[in-house]
Amino acid sequence: MKKAILLFLFILPLYAVTAQIIKGHVVNDTGSFISGVNIYIDGTKTGTVSKDDGSFSLSVSGNPGNVVFQKHDYTTFTTAVSAVINKNLKVVLTKTNAIEEIRLVPYTSEAYRNYINYFLDTFIGSDRDRVTIKNQKTLKFSYDKKNNFLKVKAPNTLIIENKNLGYEIQYNLISYSLDLNSNTVNYTGTSFFKETKNTDKTKLNRMNAYDGSLLHFFRSIYNHTISEEKFIVNHVVKMTNPKYPTEEELKLLEDFKQIIRSSAMVKIPENITDISQRKNSQKPYALAIVKTLIPDSDYVTRKDGKVIFSFKDILQINYQKYFYEINGKEFIKSKYPVTLSSFLHPEGELFEVSKEGNITNPDQLINEGDFSKNKIENMLPLDYQLGD
């Protein structure tokens, strides 16, 4: 049985309001006030909690993305800050349905045990000791063996402790999927940051996490400072890799696998071995640089105060990163750089870039290379400024 989720937002008359404020009351679908609702600007340290009478007031600077209303056992509601700024709101949250949908591929404890490390590698990152999910056991895993596809859901908000950067992150995981055939990961969620430590060491780690990151790149796009920030952007096209198996060869390989499953055949023909080896060792396509040092006007449009990022092919972004070091009480850059190289696949989609370095529909932008390493362990709040 498919569950229905209803979310309502009523805009009440606006009275004299001068500051940049989001304010109002949170109620349930019977009209009763809800206290303890977490209300925050997605991806920042800016947030509050609704009071006993459901009231809340949150001061914001500008229109930084989305505001989130979240409480356990209630459906999470997200809306653009620009739609609710300086208005008196009545936000209605509905109780989540306790009855699960019938699923063809169930969420099981076995799938959790088998694939928890895949999830942590692709979601959290490599530092398991200092970046941890405190309530990790609430995660539920579903593995589709036929399609080699993993899905993960989190019924409760994930509490993530990042000792390296000095933050506790409340992460509301909306969706997570991992295609194990192509090793492609896609996840979306909302996040609220609480600073837990602010030492020279955490400041240093934050500076190194920011420098050359995807957040740094998009802020440079918004500020029109790509060249000044030393990002080098090249035009790349995707070309078919002649060494990768053709569609006909892949079908032949799949047909042979079906025969193996239903018979005692053990000898594998040479042509099947060759196809299998090329499938595992080669990528379906190769990337070719067709133009170097392209100007940001090739992939950025500025109109009516909006900054739009779009490109029909692929962008390669190179960056010479000089890691920050502590010298006495000063933060200095190291003498020798490390070259970072990343690929962005806008594929003609339009992404609006905010001054904070956020983009609309981030799940539609495919990234490879060093940008793809910017996982939770290196994630900074959108209101972070270099040196904070």
PAMI-29571 format. One record per residue (C-alpha): x negated, y, z negated. Coordinates in nm, 2 decimals. Each point is the difference from the previous one (the first is absolute). Last residue first. Example, Ala and Ser with C-alpha at 12.3 -4.5 7.8 and 13.67 -1.06 7.14 Angstrom:
2
> -1.37, -0.11, -0.71 .
> 0.14, -0.34, -0.07 .
//
This chain:
388
> -3.63, 3.05, -1.05 .
> -0.31, 0.07, 0.21 .
> 0.17, -0.03, 0.34 .
> 0.37, 0.07, -0.05 .
> 0.25, -0.26, -0.08 .
> 0.37, 0.09, 0.05 .
> 0.05, -0.29, 0.24 .
> -0.11, -0.24, -0.28 .
> -0.31, -0.21, 0.09 .
> -0.01, -0.36, 0.13 .
> -0.34, -0.16, -0.01 .
> 0.09, -0.32, -0.20 .
> 0.34, 0.01, 0.16 .
> -0.14, -0.06, 0.35 .
> -0.21, 0.23, 0.22 .
> -0.18, -0.29, 0.17 .
> 0.22, 0.04, 0.31 .
> -0.15, 0.34, 0.05 .
> -0.34, -0.18, 0.04 .
> 0.10, -0.20, 0.30 .
> 0.36, -0.03, 0.13 .
> 0.31, 0.22, -0.03 .
> 0.35, -0.05, 0.12 .
> 0.24, 0.29, -0.05 .
> 0.36, -0.11, -0.02 .
> -0.02, -0.06, -0.38 .
> -0.10, 0.36, -0.05 .
> 0.36, 0.12, 0.10 .
> -0.07, 0.37, -0.07 .
> -0.35, 0.10, -0.08 .
> -0.18, 0.11, -0.31 .
> -0.31, 0.21, -0.01 .
> 0.12, 0.25, -0.27 .
> 0.05, 0.26, 0.27 .
> 0.26, -0.23, 0.16 .
> -0.04, -0.18, 0.33 .
> 0.30, -0.09, 0.21 .
> -0.05, -0.32, 0.19 .
> 0.14, -0.06, 0.35 .
> -0.04, -0.34, 0.16 .
> -0.19, -0.03, 0.33 .
> -0.19, -0.31, -0.10 .
> -0.15, 0.17, -0.31 .
> -0.27, -0.27, -0.02 .
> -0.28, 0.13, -0.22 .
> -0.35, -0.15, 0.00 .
> -0.27, 0.04, -0.26 .
> -0.37, 0.04, -0.02 .
> -0.20, 0.10, -0.31 .
> -0.37, 0.07, 0.04 .
> -0.20, 0.00, -0.33 .
> -0.21, 0.31, -0.07 .
> -0.34, 0.04, -0.16 .
> -0.10, 0.29, -0.22 .
> 0.28, -0.05, -0.26 .
> 0.24, 0.28, -0.07 .
> -0.01, 0.19, -0.33 .
> 0.23, 0.02, -0.30 .
> -0.16, 0.20, -0.27 .
> -0.03, -0.06, -0.38 .
> -0.33, -0.18, 0.02 .
> -0.01, -0.13, 0.36 .
> 0.32, -0.20, 0.05 .
> 0.03, -0.15, 0.35 .
> 0.24, 0.06, 0.28 .
> -0.02, -0.24, 0.30 .
> -0.09, 0.16, 0.33 .
> 0.25, -0.13, 0.26 .
> -0.06, 0.05, 0.37 .
> 0.35, -0.03, 0.15 .
> 0.13, -0.17, 0.31 .
> 0.37, 0.00, 0.10 .
> 0.10, -0.21, 0.30 .
> 0.34, 0.10, 0.14 .
> 0.22, -0.24, 0.19 .
> 0.24, 0.06, 0.29 .
> 0.32, 0.21, 0.02 .
> -0.10, 0.25, -0.26 .
> 0.21, 0.18, -0.27 .
> -0.05, 0.22, -0.30 .
> 0.25, 0.28, -0.06 .
> -0.08, 0.31, -0.21 .
> 0.31, 0.21, -0.08 .
> 0.01, 0.38, -0.06 .
> 0.23, 0.05, 0.30 .
> -0.25, -0.18, 0.23 .
> -0.34, -0.16, -0.03 .
> -0.07, -0.31, 0.21 .
> -0.29, -0.23, -0.08 .
> -0.14, -0.29, 0.21 .
> -0.18, 0.16, 0.30 .
> 0.00, 0.34, -0.18 .
> -0.23, -0.16, -0.25 .
> -0.29, 0.02, 0.25 .
> -0.15, -0.32, 0.14 .
> -0.36, -0.07, -0.10 .
> -0.03, -0.31, 0.22 .
> 0.21, -0.12, 0.30 .
> 0.06, -0.35, 0.14 .
> -0.11, -0.21, -0.30 .
> 0.10, -0.36, 0.06 .
> 0.17, -0.24, -0.24 .
> 0.04, -0.37, 0.07 .
> 0.31, -0.21, -0.01 .
> 0.14, -0.33, -0.11 .
> -0.28, -0.03, -0.26 .
> -0.25, -0.29, 0.03 .
> -0.14, -0.26, -0.24 .
> 0.32, -0.19, -0.10 .
> 0.18, 0.01, 0.34 .
> -0.33, -0.08, 0.18 .
> -0.06, -0.30, -0.22 .
> 0.35, -0.13, 0.04 .
> -0.01, 0.04, 0.38 .
> -0.34, -0.19, 0.02 .
> 0.13, -0.28, -0.22 .
> 0.31, -0.04, 0.22 .
> -0.22, -0.01, 0.31 .
> -0.23, -0.26, -0.15 .
> 0.29, -0.24, -0.08 .
> 0.06, -0.07, -0.37 .
> -0.02, -0.37, -0.11 .
> 0.22, -0.06, -0.30 .
> 0.34, -0.11, 0.14 .
> 0.21, -0.17, -0.26 .
> 0.32, 0.17, 0.12 .
> 0.26, 0.26, -0.10 .
> -0.23, 0.27, -0.15 .
> -0.26, -0.05, 0.27 .
> 0.26, 0.05, 0.27 .
> 0.12, 0.33, -0.15 .
> -0.36, 0.12, -0.02 .
> -0.04, -0.08, 0.37 .
> 0.30, 0.21, 0.09 .
> -0.14, 0.29, -0.20 .
> -0.34, -0.02, 0.18 .
> 0.17, -0.02, 0.34 .
> 0.21, 0.30, -0.09 .
> -0.31, 0.19, -0.10 .
> -0.16, -0.10, 0.34 .
> 0.30, 0.13, 0.19 .
> 0.00, 0.33, -0.19 .
> -0.37, 0.04, 0.08 .
> -0.27, -0.09, -0.24 .
> -0.24, 0.29, -0.11 .
> -0.32, 0.02, 0.20 .
> 0.15, 0.24, 0.25 .
> 0.07, 0.26, -0.28 .
> 0.27, 0.22, 0.13 .
> -0.08, 0.37, -0.04 .
> 0.12, 0.24, -0.26 .
> -0.10, 0.36, 0.05 .
> -0.20, 0.23, -0.22 .
> -0.03, 0.38, -0.02 .
> -0.26, 0.12, -0.25 .
> 0.02, 0.21, -0.31 .
> -0.30, 0.11, -0.20 .
> 0.07, 0.12, -0.35 .
> -0.25, 0.25, -0.13 .
> 0.23, 0.20, -0.24 .
> -0.06, 0.31, 0.21 .
> 0.09, -0.18, 0.32 .
> 0.33, -0.14, -0.15 .
> 0.09, 0.33, -0.17 .
> 0.34, 0.09, 0.14 .
> 0.14, 0.00, -0.36 .
> 0.27, -0.26, 0.08 .
> -0.25, -0.22, 0.19 .
> -0.26, 0.04, -0.28 .
> 0.27, -0.11, -0.25 .
> 0.06, -0.30, 0.23 .
> -0.37, -0.10, 0.00 .
> -0.05, 0.04, -0.38 .
> 0.31, -0.22, -0.07 .
> -0.13, -0.26, 0.25 .
> -0.32, 0.00, -0.20 .
> -0.34, 0.16, 0.09 .
> -0.06, 0.14, -0.34 .
> 0.30, -0.08, -0.23 .
> -0.12, -0.32, -0.16 .
> -0.35, 0.15, -0.05 .
> 0.15, 0.31, -0.17 .
> 0.22, -0.22, -0.22 .
> -0.29, -0.22, -0.11 .
> -0.20, 0.31, -0.10 .
> 0.30, 0.14, -0.19 .
> 0.04, -0.33, -0.18 .
> -0.37, 0.00, -0.10 .
> 0.01, 0.37, -0.11 .
> 0.29, -0.09, -0.22 .
> 0.37, 0.04, 0.04 .
> 0.19, -0.31, -0.13 .
> 0.36, -0.11, -0.01 .
> 0.15, 0.22, 0.27 .
> 0.35, -0.11, 0.08 .
> 0.09, -0.05, 0.36 .
> 0.34, -0.07, 0.16 .
> 0.03, -0.22, 0.31 .
> 0.26, -0.09, 0.26 .
> -0.02, -0.31, 0.22 .
> -0.09, -0.14, 0.34 .
> -0.20, -0.30, 0.12 .
> -0.12, -0.13, 0.33 .
> -0.29, -0.24, 0.04 .
> -0.13, -0.16, 0.32 .
> -0.23, -0.30, -0.02 .
> 0.11, -0.09, 0.36 .
> 0.12, -0.36, -0.09 .
> 0.03, 0.07, -0.37 .
> 0.26, 0.26, 0.06 .
> 0.03, 0.17, -0.34 .
> 0.31, 0.18, -0.12 .
> 0.07, 0.23, -0.29 .
> 0.32, 0.21, -0.06 .
> 0.13, 0.26, -0.25 .
> -0.27, -0.03, -0.26 .
> 0.08, 0.26, -0.27 .
> -0.35, 0.08, -0.13 .
> -0.05, 0.16, -0.34 .
> -0.37, 0.09, 0.01 .
> -0.22, 0.04, -0.30 .
> -0.30, 0.21, 0.09 .
> -0.36, 0.05, -0.10 .
> -0.16, -0.06, 0.34 .
> -0.21, -0.30, -0.10 .
> 0.24, -0.12, -0.27 .
> 0.28, -0.04, 0.25 .
> 0.29, -0.15, -0.20 .
> 0.30, -0.10, 0.21 .
> 0.35, -0.03, -0.14 .
> 0.23, -0.15, 0.26 .
> 0.36, 0.11, -0.01 .
> 0.22, -0.31, -0.05 .
> 0.16, -0.23, 0.26 .
> -0.33, -0.01, 0.19 .
> 0.01, -0.16, 0.34 .
> -0.25, -0.19, 0.21 .
> 0.03, -0.14, 0.35 .
> -0.25, -0.23, 0.17 .
> 0.02, -0.12, 0.36 .
> -0.16, -0.31, 0.16 .
> 0.29, -0.02, 0.24 .
> 0.10, -0.36, -0.08 .
> -0.14, 0.01, -0.35 .
> 0.21, 0.30, -0.11 .
> -0.14, 0.09, -0.34 .
> 0.21, 0.19, -0.26 .
> -0.16, 0.15, -0.31 .
> 0.15, 0.17, -0.30 .
> -0.19, 0.25, -0.22 .
> 0.10, 0.03, -0.36 .
> -0.31, -0.19, -0.11 .
> -0.22, 0.30, 0.10 .
> 0.13, 0.21, -0.29 .
> -0.33, 0.18, -0.08 .
> -0.11, 0.02, 0.36 .
> -0.38, 0.04, -0.01 .
> -0.27, 0.23, 0.13 .
> -0.31, -0.04, -0.22 .
> -0.07, -0.37, 0.01 .
> 0.17, -0.08, 0.34 .
> -0.22, 0.24, 0.20 .
> 0.05, -0.13, 0.35 .
> 0.32, 0.18, 0.11 .
> 0.34, 0.05, -0.15 .
> 0.23, -0.08, 0.30 .
> -0.19, -0.21, 0.24 .
> -0.23, -0.18, -0.24 .
> 0.27, -0.03, -0.27 .
> 0.25, -0.14, 0.24 .
> -0.23, -0.26, 0.15 .
> -0.10, -0.09, -0.36 .
> 0.36, -0.06, -0.10 .
> 0.06, -0.23, 0.29 .
> -0.01, -0.36, -0.12 .
> 0.11, 0.07, -0.36 .
> 0.29, 0.23, 0.10 .
> 0.11, -0.24, 0.28 .
> 0.02, -0.28, -0.25 .
> 0.20, 0.22, -0.24 .
> 0.26, 0.04, 0.28 .
> 0.18, 0.26, 0.20 .
> 0.23, -0.18, 0.24 .
> -0.03, -0.01, 0.39 .
> 0.35, -0.02, 0.15 .
> 0.13, 0.24, -0.26 .
> 0.33, 0.03, -0.17 .
> 0.01, 0.34, -0.15 .
> -0.05, 0.03, -0.37 .
> 0.28, 0.08, -0.25 .
> -0.11, 0.25, -0.26 .
> 0.13, 0.29, 0.21 .
> -0.18, 0.32, -0.09 .
> 0.20, 0.25, -0.19 .
> 0.08, 0.32, 0.18 .
> -0.16, 0.34, -0.02 .
> 0.19, 0.32, 0.05 .
> -0.20, 0.32, 0.02 .
> 0.19, 0.32, -0.08 .
> -0.22, 0.29, 0.11 .
> -0.03, 0.37, -0.06 .
> -0.19, 0.14, 0.29 .
> -0.34, 0.18, 0.00 .
> -0.17, -0.27, 0.21 .
> 0.23, -0.29, 0.10 .
> -0.05, -0.05, 0.38 .
> -0.36, 0.13, 0.01 .
> -0.09, -0.26, -0.27 .
> 0.10, -0.28, 0.24 .
> 0.20, -0.28, -0.16 .
> -0.07, -0.32, -0.18 .
> 0.24, -0.21, -0.21 .
> -0.10, -0.32, -0.19 .
> 0.29, -0.24, -0.06 .
> 0.04, -0.05, -0.37 .
> -0.11, -0.29, -0.23 .
> -0.32, 0.18, -0.08 .
> 0.01, 0.37, 0.06 .
> -0.11, 0.21, 0.30 .
> 0.09, 0.34, 0.15 .
> -0.27, 0.09, 0.26 .
> -0.07, 0.35, 0.15 .
> -0.15, 0.00, 0.35 .
> -0.26, 0.19, 0.19 .
> -0.17, 0.31, -0.16 .
> 0.24, 0.28, 0.05 .
> -0.19, 0.30, -0.15 .
> -0.12, -0.03, -0.36 .
> 0.24, -0.19, -0.22 .
> 0.18, 0.06, -0.34 .
> 0.21, -0.29, -0.12 .
> 0.32, 0.03, -0.20 .
> 0.21, -0.29, -0.13 .
> 0.33, -0.06, -0.16 .
> 0.14, -0.34, -0.06 .
> 0.16, 0.10, -0.33 .
> -0.26, -0.21, -0.19 .
> -0.28, 0.16, 0.20 .
> -0.13, -0.09, 0.35 .
> -0.37, -0.06, 0.03 .
> -0.27, 0.22, 0.17 .
> -0.25, 0.00, 0.28 .
> -0.29, 0.16, 0.18 .
> -0.31, -0.23, 0.01 .
> 0.04, -0.06, 0.37 .
> 0.08, -0.28, 0.25 .
> 0.38, 0.06, 0.01 .
> 0.11, 0.30, -0.19 .
> 0.15, -0.13, -0.32 .
> 0.32, -0.08, -0.19 .
> -0.01, -0.30, -0.24 .
> 0.35, -0.06, -0.13 .
> -0.01, -0.02, -0.38 .
> 0.36, 0.11, -0.06 .
> 0.29, -0.08, 0.22 .
> 0.33, 0.20, -0.04 .
> 0.32, -0.18, 0.05 .
> 0.19, 0.08, 0.32 .
> 0.12, -0.35, 0.08 .
> -0.25, -0.04, 0.28 .
> -0.28, 0.09, -0.23 .
> -0.11, 0.35, -0.08 .
> -0.32, 0.22, 0.05 .
> 0.03, 0.37, -0.06 .
> -0.15, 0.32, 0.16 .
> -0.33, 0.16, 0.08 .
> -0.27, 0.02, 0.27 .
> -0.17, 0.33, -0.05 .
> -0.20, 0.25, 0.21 .
> 0.08, 0.30, -0.21 .
> 0.28, 0.25, 0.07 .
> 0.33, -0.17, -0.09 .
> 0.32, 0.19, -0.05 .
> 0.27, -0.25, 0.06 .
> 0.02, -0.26, 0.28 .
> 0.33, -0.18, 0.03 .
> -0.03, -0.38, -0.03 .
> -0.18, -0.22, 0.25 .
> 0.12, -0.36, -0.04 .
> -0.25, -0.28, 0.07 .
> 0.14, -0.35, 0.03 .
> -0.17, -0.34, 0.03 .
> 0.19, -0.32, 0.08 .
> -0.18, -0.33, 0.02 .
> 0.19, -0.30, 0.14 .
> -0.11, -0.35, -0.07 .
> 0.00, -0.26, 0.27 .
> 0.15, -0.33, -0.11 .
//
